[in-house]
């Protein structure tokens, strides 16, 4: 699981965390950590906005 560094201070109110999951549909040149079809979790820390 990959977790982003969120060691900086946050203003209130904040969202206390988010997690996501998905299936790898393609991989870029030089990528060796995942393969197409892999199921991968991902988590962000408090106060991060998704885009």
Steps between C-alpha positions, in 0.01 A plus 500: 500500500624849415443776756576865430708698749265732686730621776408869458247683720136527384232760552168379638260369391675221311404166352677234705611284211395334179566167342453375147535175311515414133629272229806594293385548139832603342860548601749757383850450371741398774230393747588175675308516830158416352354307209181545301218330690653552846257611770659790690398688818598862558462731799544871557539665833301767682420817314597386151258578219450260214512624143 
